[in-house]
Each structure stands twice: as structure tokens, then as C-alpha cells.
Amino acid sequence: MPLVNTIEEIVDSFINQCVEKTNNTSETIYKLTWKNMHYIWKHFLSSINVPNMIYTSNLKIYLKSKIQFIEEGNDMCFINVTSKFLPAVSNFISFWE
């Protein structure tokens, strides 16, 4: 019998594996932009061989319920979190821009 995961379980797994809370012991506020978070999400799905099965707006809603965020202009940033994949993501996005 195949293993079946709900969308919520997959998103929770993504948060546990790819997103790290930072210790905000200083005045520095760590920000993870939506663009970077979305790219890391797509990378995660690829790594577990799962197609994108959730609309972007629904993913945003779910992540906003789990991770602290702020609105910046027309977009959002998740705060006091980082990812071990962030350097690679930043380099890739810079390359395409």
C-alpha cells in the first residue's frame, strides 16, 4: 500500500527540513523573501519527486500560519528564519536576473 501524505504534512515536512528559525539575540532581523521561499519549496518538491500540488496563494496562506512574516510593498518576507539552501538560491536567482 502506497504511503499517502496530505498537503499539510508535506508543507510541514518542508518547514522542518528546509527552514530554520534564527536566534534573534541581536538587533539583526533575518528575512527570507517570498521569491526565495518559493524557489526553495520547488527545490524541495523536486527532491522528493512530488509534483507541485498546491496553488501559490494556498501555500502562502499555510506558510503565513506557521512562520512569522511581514508585508513589504507588494510582497512579503518571512522573518527570523533562514534556510541552508539560501546561498544556492540567491546565486541562481542572481544568475537569471
Secondary structure, DSSP 8 states (H G I E B T S, - for coil): ------HHHHHHHHHHHH-EE----SS---EEEHHHHHHHHHHHHHHTT----S-HHHHHHHHHHHS-EEEETTEEEEESEE-TTHHHHHHHHHHH-
